[in-house]
Amino acid sequence: MKKVIAEETITVPKVEYNFLKELYKTIKRQNFLLRIEEAERNLKAGKVKKISIDKLIEGF
């Protein structure tokens, strides 16, 4: 059974496209930095998990 996701495409002017692309990159960077900041807070607060190497490998 086929599913139609989009029936038409749209065109975006190059300037707007570049702006949206840069905005997306910026948001991804900010998200990454927030995750690092949260990890640092957890480490400082002693909120760490200890797991054996074998269990870690099994998880993959």
C-alpha positions in Angstrom: 0.0 0.0 0.0 1.5 3.3 -1.1 1.1 6.5 0.9 1.3 9.9 -0.7 3.3 12.2 1.5 3.3 15.3 -0.6 1.6 16.0 -3.9 3.4 19.2 -4.8 6.7 20.8 -4.2 7.3 24.4 -3.4 10.1 26.7 -4.4 11.8 28.9 -1.8 13.9 31.8 -2.9 17.7 31.3 -2.4 18.1 34.0 0.2 15.3 32.6 2.4 16.6 29.1 1.9 20.1 30.1 3.1 18.5 31.9 6.0 16.5 28.8 7.0 19.5 26.5 6.6 21.7 28.8 8.8 18.8 29.0 11.4 18.6 25.2 11.4 22.4 24.9 12.0 22.2 27.4 14.8 19.4 25.6 16.6 21.2 22.3 16.3 24.3 23.9 17.8 22.3 25.5 20.7 20.7 22.1 21.4 24.1 20.4 21.5 25.5 23.1 23.9 22.5 22.8 26.1 23.0 19.0 26.4 26.7 19.6 27.3 25.7 22.1 29.9 23.1 19.7 31.4 25.7 16.9 31.5 28.2 19.2 33.2 25.6 20.1 35.9 24.8 16.4 36.4 28.5 15.6 36.8 29.0 18.4 39.3 25.9 17.3 41.3 27.2 13.8 41.4 24.3 12.4 39.3 26.3 9.8 37.4 25.5 6.2 36.4 28.1 3.5 36.7 27.7 0.6 34.3 30.0 -2.3 33.5 31.7 -2.4 30.1 29.9 -5.6 29.2 26.5 -4.2 29.9 27.4 -1.1 27.9 28.4 -3.2 24.9 25.3 -5.4 25.2 23.2 -2.2 24.9 24.5 -1.6 21.4 
